Amino acid sequence: MITSKDLEKICNYVESTRPSLPQAMMTYIDHVEEPNDEYKRSLKRKNRELAIDAILDDKVEEFKNREYLNDNPLDNDGYVSSIAPKVMSLNVQGKNYLDLTDIFTDIMNTLESLTSTPMVSPQSLDINIQNNHSLTDSENLMANSRRVISRIIMVSNLIAVDSRIGPASSLIVGLDAYKYLLVSNGMMVSDNGISSGDINGITVIPSPHIKSNKIIIMRNNQKTESGLNVINCPNDMRYFLKETSSWNRRIKWFEII
């Protein structure tokens, strides 16, 4: 039986006792990275000088390749960006449900859809399995298992850097990829499909709802914020599910090929 604790492991899950309508506004706080004022002034000055050179000295290519204000605010001159909380909002369509299993399945299908294309950061994170013919099948499985665990820890640290709130808290693994986690960690699956094991404090959830060779790693909280959000209104048997524009700061993935 799926419980609210299970839903908290796969999304930003909140329950509300307020009466709901078929449509709602989902409000959340995101941390936005912006250049500081000194950096903005310096960048404007540089672009102004490049524009003058383009007109007077025919340096058009330099002007075309100029740095834009919306680009990475970390600059070689030592200027740093500032991070500030900003209130964001999304229009969301409500869905009715019979029990929490309906919500759980919808979340899983949404995660599979969001991660349907290969992740590049800045290069592909996928793992190509290559067995060593001088090793036994068991030794190859152990070696590849260590590679997968190392990749999970690396992606968890990547989430910590991008989200700025900490490393991954849970991962969803396809059934074929799950064997690489079982070898090193000896995890057992409970009746509801939620694993009782973890990797470096990351809860492991095997699932038939995602691609069998995929691993999705995420950082979730029990509040509405950047990522995949679900607000459940149990009194009305209605829930609202929506990802934010910056969901991929909290959700990363790779495949075992």
N, C-alpha and C positions, 0 to 999 in steps of 0.2 A: 504494500500500500504506500503510495506517494504521500509525503507529508510536507508541510511548509519548510521544514529544515532541509529537505531534499532540494526544493526550489531555490533556497538561498545559496546552494552550492553551484548553481549554473547560471545565475543572473543577479542583478541588483533587485532584490525582492522586498516588497512592502505590502502590508495589509492595511486596509482602510475601513473604518466603520461608518464613514460618511455615505449618505445616499449618492448614487452615481447616475449619470445620464449616458445614453449611447455614445456620445462624443465628449471628450474632455481635453483640457489643456494640461500637459505634463510639464511641470516646472522642475528644474534641477540646477545645481551649481557646477560650473566647469571652471577649471583653472586655465586661463588664457595667457599665453606667452607673448609679450609685446616688447618692442625696442624701447629703451629709455629715451627721454627727451634729448639728451646730448647726442645720442646716436642718430636720432631722426634729423637733427640740425646738421650734423656732419654729412649724412648721406644726401640730404637735399643740396648742400653746398657742392659736393662732388658731382652730382647729376647736373647741376646748373653749369658748372665749369665744362663738363663734357658736351652739353648742348651748345655752348658758345664755341668750343673747338670744332664741333661738327659743322657749324654755320660758317665760321671764319677760315678754318684750316682744312675743311673737307674730311674730318675724321668721323665719318658716319658709322663705321663698323664699331668703333669704341663706344659710340653713343648707343648703338643697338644692343651691345653686350653689357650695358651698365647694370649695376646692382639695383634691384627694385626694393622699395620700402617694405614690401610684404615678404621678402626673402629671409633667409636665416639671419636673425638679429645678432648673432655672435660674429664679431668683426675682428680682423687682424690688428686693428688699432687698439684693442683692449676694451672696447665697449661691451657691456653685457646686457642681456635682456632682463625684464622684470616679469614676474608671474603674479597674476592677481585673480581672485575669484570673480566670476561673472555669472549673473542669473540668466539662464537660457530657458526656452520653452518650445514645446512641440505639440502640434495637434494630433490627437490619437483617437482611433476608432475602437470602441469597446467590443468585446466578444463574450458571449455567454458560454458557460461550461456546466458540466454535470458533476465532475469531481476534479481533484487536483491533478489527476493523471492527464486530463485534457490539456491543462496548462503546461505540464511537464513536456508532453509530446510536442506542443506548439513551439516551446522554447528550443527544444532540440532541433526541430526542423528549421527554425529561423537561424540558429547557429550554423547549421549545415549550409544553408543558402548564403549566409554572409561570408563563409569561408570557402566558397565553391571554386575560387580561382587561386592559383599559387601565390603565396605570400613572398614578397621580395623586400629585404631589409638589411643592407642595400642589395644583397644577392639572395638567391633562393636558399631557404632553410631546409629543404627536403633532404632526406638521407637516402642514398643509394646503397642498398645492401650488396656487399661483395664478399662471398665466402672464400676463405683460404683453404685450398685443397689439401694442404698439409695438416689441417686440423680436423677433428671429428665433428659430426653434426652438433653435438652438445657443446663443444668448445666454440664453434662458430656462433651458435645461438647466444652463448654467454658474452662473446666479444661484441656482437651486434647489440646486445642488450645494454652493455656499458656505453656504447655510442649513443643509443637512444636516450638513456638517462642523462648523459652529459648534455645532449641537445635540449632536453627539458629544462635543466638547470640554467643553461645559457638563455633560453627564451624567457624563463621566469625573471632573470636579472634584467633582460631587455624590457619587460613589462614594468619593472621597478623604475627604470630610467624614464620611460615614456609616460607612465601614469603619475609619477612623482608621489605616490602614496604607498608604495611597497611592492614586494614580489607577488607572484601568482599565488592564489589561494586554492584553486582547483583546476583539474584538467579532465576533459572528456576524451576517451580513446575508443577508436573503432575496434571491432572484435578481432580482426586479424593482427592489428598492431599490439593488442593487449598482451600477447604472449611474451613480448620483449620486456614488459613490466613485471609479469609474474615470475620470470626466471630469477630476477635479482631481489625481489621484494616479498615473494611468497604471499601475495594478497588473495583474499577470498571474497567472493561476490555474495552479497546478501540477497534475500528473496525479491526485493524491489529493484535490484539492478545497481544499487549504490554500493561501491566497494568499501570495505572496512579498513583498507590500507591507505598508505600515503607515501609520497616521495618528497623528502626534504620539507615536510609539513604541508605538501600540496595534496589535497584530497583527490583520489582517482575514481573516475566514474566510467566504467565500460558501457558502451551504448550501441545498439543496432541502428540507431537513427542517423548516424553520421557515416561517412565513407569509411569502409572497413580498415583502410591503411592510414587513416588520418588521426592526428592528435591535436586537440584544441586546448589551449592553455589560457587561463583568464584570472583576473583579479576582481572579486565581487565584494559588495558591501550590502548591509541591510538598510539601504536608503537609495533614493533616486539620485543618480549622478551620471557621469560619463560612462558609457558602456551600453549593455543591453538591460533595459529596465522593464520590470513587471510590477504593476499596481493591482492588487487583488481586492475586490470589494465583495467579501463573502456573503454579506447580507442580501446583496442583489444577484449573487451568482454571476458576476461579470468581472472581467479583468481587462487591463490595458497593457499591451506589449509594444515596445518601440525601442530601436537603437538610436543613440545620439550620433551626431555627425563625426565625433571623435571616438567612436566605439573601438577602433583598432588600436588605440593607446592601451586599452585594458584587455583586449582579446587578440591572441597571436595563435598561429597554427603552422603545422608542417606535415608532410606525408612521408611514409616509409616506402620507398620504391624498390 
